[in-house]
Amino acid sequence: MRLGEWNEASQDAARAAELDPDTGTSWERSAYCLSLLNRLPEAIDLCRGYLEILPEELLESEQWTPLLTTMRRIEQHEKALAGVETILSNPTHSEDESYAASCLFVLSELFRQLTSAEIASPLGCRLRMARLQACLLPLAGESGQSAETRQKWARDALADAEQLRALCPKDAQVYQWHARSLLRVGKRAEAQDVLAATIAVTDRQCSALIQSMQVAEAERKLAKEALNREEWHAVENHCDRAITADQHRLDASFSGSLFHHRSIARHKQGRTLEALEDINIALLIAPNNMSGTFHRGVLYMGLERYQEACTDFEQVERTQLGFEGLSEWLPNAQRWAERPPLKNYYAALGVRVGATDDEIKRAYRRAALQWHPDKHRNTRDIAEKRFKAIQEANEVLSDPIRRFEYDVAEGNVELGKRRPASSGVEACDHHGNSMF
């Protein structure tokens, strides 16, 4: 048994029990070997079957103490493992990190009871597989798990997967979970190589994982192409399908990008609150994505939540110097956090402060179409107010002179910028001197 020959050891113990049925030690060894072979119910039945026919006075003798002790230990393992595997088999438990944490605690206690040789047994492999699955159970962005904990558990899962590959080289399930652990640490290409192995592709679950990865990748590619063409509805649809295929969110960078892209598409369609929900999920999955943090800051500006926008922009400034667009957005966020504008025409149209004329025209058409009162018969009063605000914002921002005057009044532009030529007035510095 020390050499890892578990079946041979079990057969030897069974023969010894048959030759000397009145000795508790031989039965205890037989049950012990069955348990290491991960045949826990058989081991328990063997112990109970023999103990039930023993006279009561013999049960209390030292001769049978080892058998009783082993039976109780095996029963404990069977009950604990059944509880862990029940938790792991319920998909809803991925939405709360505490379920995985409780599984890992139970499994750590079971591992402590095994020797190094026993850990390499089929029972040890079952424990290791359960621990791997528990490490990967929490759903990124939904479970409340921090990125740091997710990364640590991912490394632990990968270590277990590599051990299982060495111990169980022909087990297709091991290949599948090895691929999942590689995805969790961001090694997507290596995960695809593992799944492409001949032994793995014959497994139904491995094939399903391959298919879901292929669908998600294809849809993300289509979403990015639509993004470049500014076809926002198509971007959203492709992201929807990719997110559905990527249900386990194992690759944080990949999964976060899907919600980020969908957030951009929804924002461009004027659905700012939905866009904010998506980018919040994206940043829970991949919190170091400064592009996502900047995008959320822009959304906060549109929602007139200037202090939160300021916090996001300042985080980007600390993390990534020279981030494109930050020099324009951050000063406005800081200024408006202290003194919000009476009317934020840019927010009404969902554009940045420095938006071009073409951007304003497109944003106006989109916002006017979305909030036309005829499309909101059940909430017509609200739609009419939004539609009126959109019309007013467009009237001001589409007129160069009125836009300049509005920007100066709200502190949106440097006074050194030239006033529109049609006004016939040059811009001056703070002391009234011509800047040209």
TORLOVEX-212573 format. One record per residue (C-alpha): x, y, z; residue number from 1. Coordinates in nm, 2 decimals. Example, Ala and Ser with C-alpha at 12.3 -4.5 7.8 and 13.67 -1.06 7.14 Angstrom:
2
<site <1.23, -0.45, 0.78>, 1>,
<site <1.37, -0.11, 0.71>, 2>,
! end
This chain:
436
<site <0.00, 0.00, 0.00>, 1>,
<site <0.29, 0.23, 0.06>, 2>,
<site <0.38, 0.19, -0.30>, 3>,
<site <0.04, 0.31, -0.41>, 4>,
<site <-0.08, -0.03, -0.52>, 5>,
<site <-0.43, 0.02, -0.38>, 6>,
<site <-0.62, -0.26, -0.55>, 7>,
<site <-0.35, -0.52, -0.46>, 8>,
<site <-0.35, -0.41, -0.10>, 9>,
<site <-0.73, -0.43, -0.09>, 10>,
<site <-0.73, -0.78, -0.23>, 11>,
<site <-0.46, -0.89, 0.02>, 12>,
<site <-0.66, -0.75, 0.31>, 13>,
<site <-0.98, -0.93, 0.19>, 14>,
<site <-0.80, -1.26, 0.17>, 15>,
<site <-0.65, -1.21, 0.52>, 16>,
<site <-1.00, -1.15, 0.65>, 17>,
<site <-1.13, -1.47, 0.49>, 18>,
<site <-0.85, -1.68, 0.63>, 19>,
<site <-0.88, -1.53, 0.98>, 20>,
<site <-1.24, -1.41, 1.02>, 21>,
<site <-1.23, -1.39, 1.39>, 22>,
<site <-0.96, -1.12, 1.40>, 23>,
<site <-1.07, -0.76, 1.40>, 24>,
<site <-0.75, -0.63, 1.26>, 25>,
<site <-0.79, -0.81, 0.92>, 26>,
<site <-1.14, -0.67, 0.88>, 27>,
<site <-1.02, -0.33, 0.97>, 28>,
<site <-0.75, -0.34, 0.71>, 29>,
<site <-0.99, -0.46, 0.45>, 30>,
<site <-1.23, -0.17, 0.52>, 31>,
<site <-0.94, 0.08, 0.53>, 32>,
<site <-0.82, -0.03, 0.19>, 33>,
<site <-1.17, -0.01, 0.04>, 34>,
<site <-1.20, 0.35, 0.18>, 35>,
<site <-0.87, 0.45, 0.01>, 36>,
<site <-1.01, 0.31, -0.31>, 37>,
<site <-1.29, 0.56, -0.27>, 38>,
<site <-1.54, 0.28, -0.21>, 39>,
<site <-1.67, 0.43, 0.11>, 40>,
<site <-2.02, 0.28, 0.11>, 41>,
<site <-1.87, -0.07, 0.06>, 42>,
<site <-1.62, -0.01, 0.34>, 43>,
<site <-1.90, 0.10, 0.57>, 44>,
<site <-2.12, -0.19, 0.48>, 45>,
<site <-1.83, -0.43, 0.55>, 46>,
<site <-1.78, -0.29, 0.89>, 47>,
<site <-2.14, -0.28, 0.99>, 48>,
<site <-2.21, -0.63, 0.85>, 49>,
<site <-1.94, -0.79, 1.06>, 50>,
<site <-2.00, -0.58, 1.38>, 51>,
<site <-2.38, -0.67, 1.37>, 52>,
<site <-2.31, -1.04, 1.42>, 53>,
<site <-2.06, -1.00, 1.70>, 54>,
<site <-2.17, -1.06, 2.05>, 55>,
<site <-2.21, -0.74, 2.25>, 56>,
<site <-1.94, -0.83, 2.50>, 57>,
<site <-1.68, -0.87, 2.21>, 58>,
<site <-1.77, -0.52, 2.08>, 59>,
<site <-1.62, -0.37, 2.39>, 60>,
<site <-1.30, -0.56, 2.37>, 61>,
<site <-0.97, -0.40, 2.25>, 62>,
<site <-0.96, -0.65, 1.96>, 63>,
<site <-1.24, -0.48, 1.78>, 64>,
<site <-1.17, -0.12, 1.87>, 65>,
<site <-0.97, -0.05, 1.55>, 66>,
<site <-1.26, -0.17, 1.34>, 67>,
<site <-1.50, 0.05, 1.52>, 68>,
<site <-1.26, 0.35, 1.50>, 69>,
<site <-1.21, 0.30, 1.12>, 70>,
<site <-1.58, 0.26, 1.06>, 71>,
<site <-1.66, 0.59, 1.23>, 72>,
<site <-1.38, 0.76, 1.04>, 73>,
<site <-1.50, 0.64, 0.71>, 74>,
<site <-1.86, 0.74, 0.80>, 75>,
<site <-1.73, 1.09, 0.88>, 76>,
<site <-1.55, 1.11, 0.55>, 77>,
<site <-1.86, 0.99, 0.35>, 78>,
<site <-2.09, 1.23, 0.52>, 79>,
<site <-1.86, 1.53, 0.49>, 80>,
<site <-1.78, 1.46, 0.12>, 81>,
<site <-2.15, 1.41, 0.04>, 82>,
<site <-2.22, 1.75, 0.19>, 83>,
<site <-1.94, 1.92, 0.00>, 84>,
<site <-2.04, 1.76, -0.33>, 85>,
<site <-2.40, 1.86, -0.29>, 86>,
<site <-2.30, 2.22, -0.24>, 87>,
<site <-2.07, 2.21, -0.55>, 88>,
<site <-2.34, 2.05, -0.77>, 89>,
<site <-2.58, 2.34, -0.71>, 90>,
<site <-2.51, 2.62, -0.96>, 91>,
<site <-2.68, 2.89, -0.75>, 92>,
<site <-2.41, 2.84, -0.48>, 93>,
<site <-2.16, 3.00, -0.72>, 94>,
<site <-2.32, 3.34, -0.64>, 95>,
<site <-2.20, 3.34, -0.28>, 96>,
<site <-1.84, 3.29, -0.19>, 97>,
<site <-1.92, 3.16, 0.15>, 98>,
<site <-2.04, 2.82, 0.01>, 99>,
<site <-1.70, 2.76, -0.15>, 100>,
<site <-1.52, 2.88, 0.17>, 101>,
<site <-1.72, 2.63, 0.38>, 102>,
<site <-1.63, 2.35, 0.14>, 103>,
<site <-1.26, 2.44, 0.16>, 104>,
<site <-1.27, 2.44, 0.54>, 105>,
<site <-1.43, 2.09, 0.55>, 106>,
<site <-1.19, 1.95, 0.29>, 107>,
<site <-0.89, 2.09, 0.47>, 108>,
<site <-0.99, 1.90, 0.78>, 109>,
<site <-1.03, 1.58, 0.58>, 110>,
<site <-0.69, 1.63, 0.42>, 111>,
<site <-0.53, 1.67, 0.76>, 112>,
<site <-0.64, 1.32, 0.85>, 113>,
<site <-0.46, 1.16, 0.55>, 114>,
<site <-0.09, 1.08, 0.53>, 115>,
<site <0.11, 1.18, 0.22>, 116>,
<site <0.07, 0.83, 0.08>, 117>,
<site <-0.31, 0.83, 0.14>, 118>,
<site <-0.34, 1.17, -0.04>, 119>,
<site <-0.22, 1.00, -0.36>, 120>,
<site <-0.50, 0.73, -0.33>, 121>,
<site <-0.82, 0.74, -0.52>, 122>,
<site <-0.99, 0.89, -0.21>, 123>,
<site <-0.72, 1.16, -0.19>, 124>,
<site <-0.78, 1.23, -0.56>, 125>,
<site <-1.16, 1.27, -0.49>, 126>,
<site <-1.08, 1.52, -0.21>, 127>,
<site <-0.84, 1.70, -0.44>, 128>,
<site <-1.09, 1.73, -0.72>, 129>,
<site <-1.35, 1.86, -0.48>, 130>,
<site <-1.10, 2.12, -0.35>, 131>,
<site <-1.02, 2.22, -0.71>, 132>,
<site <-1.39, 2.26, -0.79>, 133>,
<site <-1.45, 2.46, -0.47>, 134>,
<site <-1.17, 2.70, -0.56>, 135>,
<site <-1.33, 2.77, -0.90>, 136>,
<site <-1.69, 2.78, -0.77>, 137>,
<site <-1.74, 3.15, -0.70>, 138>,
<site <-1.88, 3.34, -1.00>, 139>,
<site <-1.66, 3.65, -1.08>, 140>,
<site <-1.86, 3.97, -1.03>, 141>,
<site <-2.15, 3.81, -0.85>, 142>,
<site <-2.02, 3.61, -0.55>, 143>,
<site <-1.86, 3.90, -0.35>, 144>,
<site <-1.52, 3.74, -0.39>, 145>,
<site <-1.23, 3.99, -0.41>, 146>,
<site <-0.99, 3.98, -0.70>, 147>,
<site <-0.70, 3.89, -0.46>, 148>,
<site <-0.88, 3.59, -0.32>, 149>,
<site <-0.99, 3.48, -0.66>, 150>,
<site <-0.63, 3.49, -0.79>, 151>,
<site <-0.50, 3.29, -0.48>, 152>,
<site <-0.77, 3.03, -0.52>, 153>,
<site <-0.70, 3.01, -0.89>, 154>,
<site <-0.33, 2.93, -0.82>, 155>,
<site <-0.44, 2.66, -0.57>, 156>,
<site <-0.68, 2.51, -0.82>, 157>,
<site <-0.41, 2.50, -1.09>, 158>,
<site <-0.17, 2.32, -0.85>, 159>,
<site <-0.44, 2.06, -0.76>, 160>,
<site <-0.52, 2.02, -1.13>, 161>,
<site <-0.15, 1.95, -1.22>, 162>,
<site <-0.13, 1.70, -0.94>, 163>,
<site <-0.44, 1.52, -1.06>, 164>,
<site <-0.31, 1.51, -1.42>, 165>,
<site <0.00, 1.33, -1.28>, 166>,
<site <-0.21, 1.09, -1.07>, 167>,
<site <-0.50, 1.03, -1.31>, 168>,
<site <-0.36, 1.08, -1.67>, 169>,
<site <-0.65, 0.90, -1.83>, 170>,
<site <-0.94, 1.08, -1.65>, 171>,
<site <-1.12, 1.31, -1.89>, 172>,
<site <-1.28, 1.50, -1.61>, 173>,
<site <-0.94, 1.60, -1.48>, 174>,
<site <-0.86, 1.75, -1.83>, 175>,
<site <-1.17, 1.96, -1.81>, 176>,
<site <-1.10, 2.10, -1.47>, 177>,
<site <-0.73, 2.15, -1.56>, 178>,
<site <-0.85, 2.37, -1.85>, 179>,
<site <-1.09, 2.56, -1.62>, 180>,
<site <-0.81, 2.63, -1.38>, 181>,
<site <-0.59, 2.76, -1.66>, 182>,
<site <-0.87, 2.99, -1.77>, 183>,
<site <-0.90, 3.13, -1.42>, 184>,
<site <-0.53, 3.23, -1.42>, 185>,
<site <-0.57, 3.38, -1.77>, 186>,
<site <-0.39, 3.11, -1.97>, 187>,
<site <-0.66, 3.08, -2.23>, 188>,
<site <-0.44, 2.94, -2.51>, 189>,
<site <-0.30, 2.67, -2.28>, 190>,
<site <-0.65, 2.58, -2.17>, 191>,
<site <-0.75, 2.53, -2.53>, 192>,
<site <-0.45, 2.30, -2.58>, 193>,
<site <-0.55, 2.09, -2.28>, 194>,
<site <-0.90, 2.05, -2.42>, 195>,
<site <-0.78, 1.97, -2.76>, 196>,
<site <-0.59, 1.66, -2.62>, 197>,
<site <-0.73, 1.34, -2.77>, 198>,
<site <-0.83, 1.19, -2.44>, 199>,
<site <-1.03, 1.50, -2.34>, 200>,
<site <-1.24, 1.56, -2.65>, 201>,
<site <-1.42, 1.23, -2.60>, 202>,
<site <-1.57, 1.36, -2.28>, 203>,
<site <-1.91, 1.53, -2.31>, 204>,
<site <-1.83, 1.80, -2.05>, 205>,
<site <-1.50, 1.88, -2.21>, 206>,
<site <-1.67, 1.91, -2.55>, 207>,
<site <-1.93, 2.14, -2.40>, 208>,
<site <-1.66, 2.36, -2.25>, 209>,
<site <-1.47, 2.38, -2.58>, 210>,
<site <-1.80, 2.48, -2.76>, 211>,
<site <-1.88, 2.75, -2.50>, 212>,
<site <-1.53, 2.89, -2.53>, 213>,
<site <-1.56, 2.90, -2.91>, 214>,
<site <-1.90, 3.06, -2.91>, 215>,
<site <-1.79, 3.33, -2.66>, 216>,
<site <-1.48, 3.41, -2.85>, 217>,
<site <-1.66, 3.43, -3.19>, 218>,
<site <-1.93, 3.65, -3.05>, 219>,
<site <-1.67, 3.88, -2.88>, 220>,
<site <-1.49, 3.92, -3.21>, 221>,
<site <-1.81, 4.01, -3.38>, 222>,
<site <-1.89, 4.26, -3.10>, 223>,
<site <-1.56, 4.43, -3.14>, 224>,
<site <-1.61, 4.46, -3.52>, 225>,
<site <-1.95, 4.61, -3.46>, 226>,
<site <-1.80, 4.84, -3.20>, 227>,
<site <-1.56, 4.97, -3.46>, 228>,
<site <-1.85, 5.03, -3.70>, 229>,
<site <-2.05, 5.20, -3.42>, 230>,
<site <-2.34, 4.95, -3.46>, 231>,
<site <-2.44, 4.97, -3.10>, 232>,
<site <-2.74, 4.74, -3.12>, 233>,
<site <-2.53, 4.47, -3.28>, 234>,
<site <-2.26, 4.51, -3.02>, 235>,
<site <-2.51, 4.45, -2.75>, 236>,
<site <-2.66, 4.14, -2.92>, 237>,
<site <-2.32, 3.98, -2.97>, 238>,
<site <-2.22, 4.06, -2.61>, 239>,
<site <-2.54, 3.91, -2.48>, 240>,
<site <-2.46, 3.58, -2.66>, 241>,
<site <-2.10, 3.58, -2.55>, 242>,
<site <-2.20, 3.64, -2.19>, 243>,
<site <-2.45, 3.35, -2.20>, 244>,
<site <-2.18, 3.12, -2.34>, 245>,
<site <-1.93, 3.24, -2.09>, 246>,
<site <-2.15, 3.14, -1.80>, 247>,
<site <-1.87, 3.04, -1.55>, 248>,
<site <-1.66, 3.36, -1.61>, 249>,
<site <-1.34, 3.17, -1.55>, 250>,
<site <-1.12, 3.40, -1.75>, 251>,
<site <-1.16, 3.74, -1.57>, 252>,
<site <-1.00, 3.95, -1.83>, 253>,
<site <-1.21, 3.80, -2.11>, 254>,
<site <-1.54, 3.80, -1.91>, 255>,
<site <-1.48, 4.16, -1.79>, 256>,
<site <-1.43, 4.28, -2.15>, 257>,
<site <-1.78, 4.14, -2.25>, 258>,
<site <-1.96, 4.35, -1.98>, 259>,
<site <-1.74, 4.65, -2.07>, 260>,
<site <-1.83, 4.63, -2.44>, 261>,
<site <-2.20, 4.59, -2.36>, 262>,
<site <-2.18, 4.88, -2.12>, 263>,
<site <-2.04, 5.10, -2.40>, 264>,
<site <-2.31, 4.99, -2.64>, 265>,
<site <-2.59, 5.05, -2.39>, 266>,
<site <-2.45, 5.39, -2.31>, 267>,
<site <-2.44, 5.49, -2.67>, 268>,
<site <-2.81, 5.38, -2.69>, 269>,
<site <-2.89, 5.62, -2.41>, 270>,
<site <-2.94, 5.35, -2.14>, 271>,
<site <-2.71, 5.49, -1.89>, 272>,
<site <-2.83, 5.30, -1.58>, 273>,
<site <-2.80, 4.97, -1.76>, 274>,
<site <-2.46, 5.07, -1.88>, 275>,
<site <-2.36, 5.15, -1.52>, 276>,
<site <-2.48, 4.80, -1.41>, 277>,
<site <-2.27, 4.64, -1.67>, 278>,
<site <-1.95, 4.83, -1.60>, 279>,
<site <-1.99, 4.77, -1.23>, 280>,
<site <-1.99, 4.40, -1.30>, 281>,
<site <-1.69, 4.43, -1.53>, 282>,
<site <-1.49, 4.61, -1.26>, 283>,
<site <-1.59, 4.35, -1.00>, 284>,
<site <-1.45, 4.09, -1.24>, 285>,
<site <-1.14, 4.28, -1.34>, 286>,
<site <-1.09, 4.57, -1.10>, 287>,
<site <-0.76, 4.68, -1.25>, 288>,
<site <-0.91, 4.77, -1.58>, 289>,
<site <-0.85, 5.15, -1.59>, 290>,
<site <-1.03, 5.19, -1.92>, 291>,
<site <-1.34, 5.05, -1.75>, 292>,
<site <-1.29, 5.28, -1.45>, 293>,
<site <-1.26, 5.58, -1.68>, 294>,
<site <-1.58, 5.47, -1.86>, 295>,
<site <-1.77, 5.44, -1.54>, 296>,
<site <-1.65, 5.79, -1.45>, 297>,
<site <-1.80, 5.92, -1.77>, 298>,
<site <-2.13, 5.74, -1.69>, 299>,
<site <-2.13, 5.90, -1.35>, 300>,
<site <-2.09, 6.24, -1.51>, 301>,
<site <-2.39, 6.18, -1.73>, 302>,
<site <-2.59, 6.08, -1.42>, 303>,
<site <-2.47, 6.40, -1.25>, 304>,
<site <-2.30, 6.19, -0.98>, 305>,
<site <-1.99, 6.41, -0.99>, 306>,
<site <-1.82, 6.30, -0.67>, 307>,
<site <-1.82, 5.94, -0.78>, 308>,
<site <-1.69, 6.04, -1.12>, 309>,
<site <-1.42, 6.24, -0.96>, 310>,
<site <-1.31, 5.93, -0.75>, 311>,
<site <-1.29, 5.71, -1.06>, 312>,
<site <-1.10, 5.97, -1.27>, 313>,
<site <-0.85, 6.03, -0.98>, 314>,
<site <-0.79, 5.65, -0.96>, 315>,
<site <-0.71, 5.64, -1.33>, 316>,
<site <-0.48, 5.94, -1.28>, 317>,
<site <-0.29, 5.77, -1.00>, 318>,
<site <-0.26, 5.44, -1.19>, 319>,
<site <-0.21, 5.54, -1.55>, 320>,
<site <-0.05, 5.88, -1.62>, 321>,
<site <-0.14, 6.04, -1.95>, 322>,
<site <-0.46, 5.84, -2.00>, 323>,
<site <-0.63, 5.98, -2.31>, 324>,
<site <-0.93, 6.21, -2.23>, 325>,
<site <-0.85, 6.23, -1.86>, 326>,
<site <-0.72, 6.59, -1.88>, 327>,
<site <-1.05, 6.70, -2.01>, 328>,
<site <-1.29, 6.50, -1.79>, 329>,
<site <-1.11, 6.52, -1.45>, 330>,
<site <-1.11, 6.90, -1.41>, 331>,
<site <-1.48, 6.92, -1.49>, 332>,
<site <-1.56, 6.64, -1.24>, 333>,
<site <-1.36, 6.81, -0.97>, 334>,
<site <-1.52, 7.15, -1.03>, 335>,
<site <-1.87, 7.01, -1.05>, 336>,
<site <-1.82, 6.80, -0.74>, 337>,
<site <-1.78, 7.13, -0.56>, 338>,
<site <-2.03, 7.33, -0.75>, 339>,
<site <-2.27, 7.13, -0.97>, 340>,
<site <-2.40, 7.31, -1.28>, 341>,
<site <-2.76, 7.43, -1.28>, 342>,
<site <-2.82, 7.25, -1.61>, 343>,
<site <-2.59, 7.00, -1.75>, 344>,
<site <-2.66, 7.00, -2.12>, 345>,
<site <-2.39, 6.76, -2.20>, 346>,
<site <-2.54, 6.50, -1.96>, 347>,
<site <-2.88, 6.56, -2.12>, 348>,
<site <-2.74, 6.44, -2.45>, 349>,
<site <-2.50, 6.18, -2.30>, 350>,
<site <-2.19, 6.33, -2.45>, 351>,
<site <-1.85, 6.45, -2.32>, 352>,
<site <-1.79, 6.82, -2.25>, 353>,
<site <-1.55, 6.84, -2.55>, 354>,
<site <-1.78, 6.66, -2.79>, 355>,
<site <-1.75, 6.75, -3.16>, 356>,
<site <-2.04, 6.90, -3.35>, 357>,
<site <-2.10, 6.57, -3.53>, 358>,
<site <-2.10, 6.38, -3.19>, 359>,
<site <-2.36, 6.63, -3.06>, 360>,
<site <-2.58, 6.58, -3.37>, 361>,
<site <-2.57, 6.20, -3.35>, 362>,
<site <-2.63, 6.21, -2.97>, 363>,
<site <-2.93, 6.44, -3.02>, 364>,
<site <-3.09, 6.22, -3.28>, 365>,
<site <-3.04, 5.92, -3.07>, 366>,
<site <-3.17, 6.08, -2.74>, 367>,
<site <-3.47, 6.24, -2.92>, 368>,
<site <-3.57, 5.92, -3.08>, 369>,
<site <-3.54, 5.73, -2.75>, 370>,
<site <-3.73, 5.98, -2.54>, 371>,
<site <-4.00, 6.09, -2.79>, 372>,
<site <-4.33, 6.10, -2.58>, 373>,
<site <-4.51, 5.88, -2.84>, 374>,
<site <-4.28, 5.59, -2.74>, 375>,
<site <-4.36, 5.63, -2.37>, 376>,
<site <-4.74, 5.64, -2.34>, 377>,
<site <-4.74, 5.49, -1.99>, 378>,
<site <-4.49, 5.74, -1.86>, 379>,
<site <-4.56, 6.03, -2.10>, 380>,
<site <-4.50, 6.30, -1.83>, 381>,
<site <-4.15, 6.18, -1.76>, 382>,
<site <-4.08, 6.14, -2.13>, 383>,
<site <-4.20, 6.49, -2.21>, 384>,
<site <-3.97, 6.64, -1.95>, 385>,
<site <-3.67, 6.44, -2.08>, 386>,
<site <-3.76, 6.53, -2.44>, 387>,
<site <-3.78, 6.90, -2.35>, 388>,
<site <-3.45, 6.89, -2.18>, 389>,
<site <-3.29, 6.72, -2.48>, 390>,
<site <-3.43, 6.98, -2.71>, 391>,
<site <-3.30, 7.26, -2.49>, 392>,
<site <-2.96, 7.10, -2.47>, 393>,
<site <-2.94, 7.07, -2.84>, 394>,
<site <-3.04, 7.43, -2.90>, 395>,
<site <-2.76, 7.55, -2.68>, 396>,
<site <-2.48, 7.30, -2.78>, 397>,
<site <-2.55, 7.32, -3.16>, 398>,
<site <-2.51, 7.70, -3.16>, 399>,
<site <-2.14, 7.79, -3.14>, 400>,
<site <-2.20, 8.12, -2.96>, 401>,
<site <-2.45, 7.99, -2.70>, 402>,
<site <-2.23, 7.69, -2.64>, 403>,
<site <-1.93, 7.90, -2.58>, 404>,
<site <-2.12, 8.13, -2.34>, 405>,
<site <-2.26, 7.82, -2.16>, 406>,
<site <-1.91, 7.66, -2.13>, 407>,
<site <-1.76, 7.98, -2.00>, 408>,
<site <-2.04, 8.03, -1.74>, 409>,
<site <-1.99, 7.67, -1.62>, 410>,
<site <-1.61, 7.68, -1.64>, 411>,
<site <-1.60, 7.40, -1.90>, 412>,
<site <-1.34, 7.56, -2.12>, 413>,
<site <-1.02, 7.76, -2.07>, 414>,
<site <-1.08, 8.13, -2.12>, 415>,
<site <-0.77, 8.12, -2.35>, 416>,
<site <-0.97, 7.94, -2.62>, 417>,
<site <-1.10, 8.16, -2.90>, 418>,
<site <-1.46, 8.27, -2.90>, 419>,
<site <-1.64, 8.16, -3.22>, 420>,
<site <-1.54, 8.39, -3.51>, 421>,
<site <-1.90, 8.49, -3.58>, 422>,
<site <-1.92, 8.68, -3.25>, 423>,
<site <-1.64, 8.92, -3.34>, 424>,
<site <-1.50, 8.91, -2.99>, 425>,
<site <-1.16, 8.76, -2.89>, 426>,
<site <-1.11, 8.55, -2.58>, 427>,
<site <-0.92, 8.72, -2.30>, 428>,
<site <-0.72, 8.60, -2.01>, 429>,
<site <-0.83, 8.65, -1.65>, 430>,
<site <-0.70, 9.00, -1.65>, 431>,
<site <-0.88, 9.11, -1.97>, 432>,
<site <-0.57, 9.09, -2.20>, 433>,
<site <-0.60, 8.95, -2.55>, 434>,
<site <-0.46, 8.60, -2.57>, 435>,
<site <-0.38, 8.63, -2.95>, 436>,
! end
